[in-house]
Amino acid sequence: MADPTAARVISVNVAAPRPDPGGADRVSGIDKRPAPHIDVFAPGPDYGDGSGVDGDVIGDSKHHGGAHKAVYAFAREELDFWWGELEREAMPGNGGFADGAFGENLTTVGVDLEALRINQRVRIGTAELEVSVVRQPCRTFAGWLAEKGWVRRFSRRGRCGAYFRVTVPGRITAGDAIESIGAPDHDITLATAFRAAQGDKAAAARVVAAECLPLMYHQRMVTLIGG
């Protein structure tokens, strides 16, 4: 029997395009649905260069897509936490939030995503990914859940999942193990980077000193601390 606590992907998910639930005049890819597998690749470097998941959809091309936001992962444990917090009625065929419900391409179990270090590399299936930047919740996400004050509430929890860049293209299937490869030479976790992105100047100073973020994100941290 497989170890239920082993770090692995339990669902791979691709967007079912729909009108943006936040009210913007565009489609949205927030509604992700389980697929048999996903093929991942490195898109272009900038926002607007699309998803790193073949067949996926990026609606907000001003803030999403591109190499540093190629693949998004969120923990099944957090989906279950929020189901309990929000006291939802059961969805059809499911006693909680469905895998993919928070817009994630990879629904994980057995791994503390927020404890991963920026630039940590992992092998999943035949692909290799690298932790890149944090997710910051937006109006589309709040509209999708139809929860007032959701952006602030979700941010306060501080467990917002992980964006990955793709270093080795490949295929990921539900059940694939998540295997760490080496370790970055700094101690900046996603949790620290998220606090920095939310305005914590002490965390931002640590992130700047580590020089671990892509240039655009690094410069934002420098600005935050008044550098």
N, C-alpha and C positions, 0 to 999 in steps of 0.2 A: 504494500500500500504506500502511495506517495505521502511524503511528509506534509501535512496541511500547513505547517508554518514555513516551509521552504520558500525562498524568494522566487516568484515566478509571475508570469502574465496569465491571468485567467480568462481574459477576453481581449480580442483585437477589434477595433471599431472604426467605422467609416461614416462620414456625414450622410444624412438624408436631408437634402437641401429643403429649406422652408423659408417663408418670409421672416425677416429679422424680428424676433420677439421683443426687442428693445425699442421698436418703432422706427428704425432707420429704413430708408428706401433702398433696400438691397436684400439679397438672400443671405441666409446664415447657415453655417455648418455646425452650430452648437449641438444639434440633435444627432448624436452618433449612435449607430446601430452595430451590433456584433456581426462580424464577417468570418468566413472560414479561415482567412489569413490576410495579412497585409504585406505588400512589398514597399520597402522604404528606400529612400534615396536622398541625396543632398540637393535641395533646390538652390536657386540663385541666392545671393547674399543678403538681399534687402526685403523689407516688408513689401508685399505685392508680388513676390516671386513664387507664391503658392506654397502648398503643403509639401512635406516630405513623404507623404503617404499616397501611393498611387490610387487615384480615384476619389480622393478626399476633396473637400470644398472649403475654401477660406472666403468668408463673406466680407469681413472688415480688413481690406487689404492695406489700410493706413496703419494698422497696429499689429497685424498678424501675418504669419507666413514668413518665408525666407529661411536661410540656413540655421539661424539660432533658435527658431521656433518651428523646427521641422516636424517633430513628433511630441505629443503631449501625453503624460502619464499621470494617473490619479489612483489612489489606493482604494480598494474595495472596503477596507476597514473604515475609511472616512465617509464613503457613501452610506455605510450602515450607521455611523455616528449621526450623520445629518438626518437620516430618515427618522431616527429616534428623537432627535431634537425638534424636528419640524412636525412630528406626529401626523404624518401623512396617512391617508387611507391607502390601502394596498392597491398598486397598479394591476391591471389585468394580467393574470399569469405570473405575478411577481409580488413577493411580500415586502418589497423595498424598492429603492431606486435601482433601475436596470443598469447593467454595465454600459458605460458610455454616456450615462445621463448627465454628467457634468462636462461633457464635451471632450472627453479623453479618448485618444487613440489606443492607449494601453491601459487596461484596468489591471492593477497589480495586487498581489497579496504577499504578506511575509517580508516586506521591505519597508523601512522607514525612509520614504523619499526625501523628507526634509533634512534627514541626517546625512544625505549624500553630499559630497563636496563638489563645488563648482569645478567642472572639467574632469570629473570622475568618469572613466570609461567603463562601459558594461557591454557584455556580449549577450544577445538575446536571439535565439534561432541562428540564422546564418548572418545576421547583421551585427554591427558594432555601433553603439551610440555613445554620446558624450554629454553629460549634464551641462547645460548652457546657461539658461536664465530662468528667473522666477515667473510665475503667472500672477498677474494682477487682475482681479475680477473687474468686470465692466457692466455697462447697462444692459447689453445683450444677455449676459448670464442672469442678471437680476430679473429681466423680463421673462426669460425662459422658465425660471422657477416661480415667477409671480409672487415674490416675497419682498415686501417693503423693507428697506434698510438692509437688503441682502449683501451689498458690496461691503458695507462696514462690518456686518456680522461675520461674514466669511473671512474677511481680512483679519479681524480680531482673533479668530481661531489660529491663524498663522500656518495652516497646513494646506497649502494651495497646489500641491503637486509639482511636477517637474517638466520643464521643456528640455528636449534633447536635440542636439545636432547629429547628423548621420555621418559617421566617419568611414564605415564600410557598408555599402548597400547590401540588402539581403531581404529575406522573408522571415516574418514573425508569425507564429501560430499560437493560439491559446494552449497553455500548458508549458510553453517554453520557459526554461529556467532563466533567471537574471543573474549573471555571473560578473562580478567586479574584475576589472583588468588593471593591475597596478594601482597606484594612488597618487593624487596630485601632491605637490610639495608645499602645500599650505593647509590651513585648517578652516577655510571659509565654507560653511555648509549652506545649503539652500535656505535653511531657517535664518541664518545670519544675513544672507543676501536679501531675503524678503523683508526683514526688519529694516535694513538699509533703504530698500526701495520705498518703504512706508514712512521714511523720514527720520529714522533713528540715526543721529549723527555719529554716535560712537561706533555703531555697526558699520556705517558708511566709511568711517576712517579706517577700520580694519580691512574692509573690502578694497579700498583704494591702495592701501599699503601692500596688499597681496597681489595687486595687478592681475587679477584672475578673470575679469569680465571682458567681453568684447568692447572695442574702443568706444562705441556710442554709449553703452551702459556705464563704462568706467568714467566717461566725462560727466555723466549725470551725477555720479557719486562725488566727483571732485567739486562740482558746482554746489551740491548739497552742503558740503563741509566748508564751503567758502574758499576753496583752493584756486 
